[in-house]
């Protein structure tokens, strides 16, 4: 029989979050070796967690890390806000953002063990969602914004301008958090989606009995409004008449990234 004590079982439970009986069984299987027992628990736990992969996970947390001209954003998704608000979940989300800041998007792999442990302890479908890292060249302006609620980030934005100032970049970052644009240009919008919208507007316009010669212009106007709801430069700044492009003038948006919990 493996030689281990009740204190060993408790220590393994404290280290892994597994149940007492599971810890005792793992220590027995590992002949009392704590490290091997922890590995046994992890393997068994991951096997159980794998069955959760189809479960909806629209909760989670967002973290941002920034240093000089570099910024990173990471979304960690969960099934419940209860898990997402926990200190260990928030801490890992930030650790992932810090890793991406230092090593790029592929650096999330360096925390796979920690992610596996969190999935096991929470017994939820926890996965990394959106990941972005911006490195702004000299002369460009970078900004990052994170809206937090209940101790976790829930709406994060990165934006890079080709010129301008930090105040302008921050204003647009706040707008993105508010308006949640889908794309930077019209070309980035799914063409099939746009064509369905155009067809719908044409049908609506004909149903309204508009003159045949006026239909193309009316449809085009409605399609422009449709794009303005989705394309960042075309959006009204904070819902007002002035567009984002008009506010920026000669300044152009190079790129943006956003992660929103529950979207």
C-alpha positions, 0 to 999 in steps of 0.5 A, spaced: 500 500 500 502 506 498 505 510 504 502 517 505 498 521 510 492 525 511 496 531 511 499 529 504 492 528 501 490 535 504 496 538 501 494 535 494 487 538 495 490 545 496 494 544 491 489 542 485 482 543 488 480 536 487 476 532 492 479 529 498 477 522 495 480 523 488 486 526 491 487 519 495 485 515 489 491 519 485 496 518 491 494 511 491 495 510 484 502 514 484 505 510 490 505 516 494 508 521 489 505 528 490 508 530 483 505 524 479 499 524 483 498 531 481 499 529 474 494 523 475 489 528 477 490 533 471 489 528 466 483 525 469 480 532 470 482 534 463 478 528 460 472 530 464 473 537 462 473 535 454 466 533 455 464 540 456 467 543 450 460 544 446 457 548 452 456 555 451 461 560 454 459 567 453 461 570 459 469 571 461 474 577 462 478 581 458 485 584 460 489 589 457 497 590 458 501 595 455 508 598 455 510 604 450 508 603 443 506 596 444 499 593 447 496 587 448 488 584 449 486 577 451 479 575 452 478 569 456 471 565 456 467 562 461 460 559 462 458 563 468 460 570 470 461 567 477 467 563 475 469 569 471 469 574 477 473 570 481 480 572 483 484 566 480 480 567 473 482 575 473 489 573 474 490 568 469 486 573 464 491 578 466 497 573 466 495 571 458 495 579 456 502 580 459 505 574 456 502 576 449 505 583 450 512 580 451 511 574 446 506 575 441 499 572 440 503 565 440 505 566 447 498 564 450 501 557 449 506 558 455 500 558 460 497 552 457 498 548 464 495 554 468 489 554 463 488 547 464 488 547 471 483 553 471 478 549 467 479 543 471 477 547 478 472 550 475 469 545 471 467 549 465 468 550 458 474 555 459 478 557 453 482 563 450 477 568 445 480 574 442 487 575 442 491 581 439 497 585 440 499 592 436 506 594 435 505 602 433 511 604 429 514 611 430 509 617 429 503 612 430 499 613 436 496 607 440 491 607 445 488 602 449 481 602 453 478 597 458 471 598 461 471 593 468 465 591 472 465 587 478 472 586 478 473 584 471 474 587 464 468 586 460 470 591 454 477 592 451 479 596 445 486 597 442 486 602 437 492 605 432 492 611 428 497 613 423 498 620 426 494 625 431 495 625 438 493 621 444 487 625 446 484 623 439 486 616 439 482 615 446 476 618 444 475 613 438 477 608 443 471 610 447 467 610 441 469 603 439 467 601 446 460 604 446 458 603 438 462 596 437 463 597 430 464 590 426 469 593 421 474 598 419 472 598 412 466 596 407 470 591 404 471 587 411 464 586 411 461 579 409 459 581 401 453 576 402 451 579 408 451 586 404 448 583 398 442 580 402 441 587 406 441 590 399 436 585 396 431 587 403 432 594 402 430 594 394 424 589 396 422 594 402 422 600 397 418 597 392 413 595 397 412 602 399 410 604 392 416 608 391 417 611 383 421 606 379 426 611 377 428 613 385 429 606 387 436 605 386 438 612 389 433 610 395 436 603 396 443 606 396 442 611 401 439 605 406 445 601 404 449 607 406 446 607 413 446 600 414 454 600 413 454 606 417 452 602 423 457 597 422 464 600 419 468 604 424 469 611 420 462 611 417 459 611 424 456 617 428 461 619 433 457 616 440 451 616 436 451 623 434 451 626 426 459 627 426 462 621 423 468 618 426 472 620 420 470 627 420 472 628 427 479 625 425 480 629 419 486 627 415 488 622 421 487 615 419 485 609 423 490 603 422 487 598 425 483 596 432 481 590 436 475 589 441 473 584 445 466 584 449 464 579 454 457 577 452 457 579 445 
